[in-house]
Amino acid sequence: MQLNFMEDFEMATAVKVKTNERSEKTASGGIVCQVGALRDALARVKLAAKRNASIPQHECVKLKAVGGKLTLQCNADVAISTTVGVIKFEPIDCLVSAERLLGILKTLHAASDVLLRLDGTGLIVTCTRSTWILQTVEDTASPEALSEKKFPLFGKFIGEHFVRVLNHVCFACEMGSTRYALGGVFFERTKSNIIIVATDGRRMCTEILDNDGGEVEMSCLVPFHVILMLMRVSGSGSVAMRVGSHGARFDISHDDGEETTVASAMLAGAFP
């Protein structure tokens, strides 16, 4: 069935619910979380969403409340998922426009509480005296996401150190060239070290890190745009890199207790 995703989403206002009071009326359905926490989480996963995508689902964020937390996920060429703590929990599962939901959250005070609940084919977003209705998109069946696959551990990093290392090497990547394999950062694990390299054929930058007991001795080539995403979301906490035959996955544990996963296929080709 073809989805008419580009139609304007219906929006409405109401004056009935004050979610920052956390009243019994607010708790009658859906989930409640802090605006600032939800906005930060959505800003992370929105890095994987596309604009004017040929597949409408690639412009959306999947909201799934399970196990006492809300999980947000965008799954296009790169899959990013993250968690956010909730004040009041009920199961919820839907797919909505990442751009429109973030636009709503940006108009709200970060310390306020926001109520999310499903009503028919719409996600109702309520905060203080305002209500928005976002049309949900059909979540078509898809193969198992890279973020859900089991990969062996490649290495562990301190988040801030990992960002500094990536920032140091990625400037040497080749941009806009036909030499496909040079448009990424090369990771190699040996018995004693983890080696990270980028080159455009004229210059090369390398970082060598101590072996921290990872399970595999192998190499992979991570696309440059994935490296840029990792630099945006890995600034706090720790990063566990996992590599398998299907791709690479980065599990990020933030200092606030939330978790983010970035997963991507690897570049093919011989690296110098």
Order of alpha helices (4+ residues) and beta strands (2+ residues): beta-alpha-beta-beta-beta-beta-alpha-beta-beta-beta-beta-alpha-beta-beta-beta-beta-alpha-beta-beta-beta
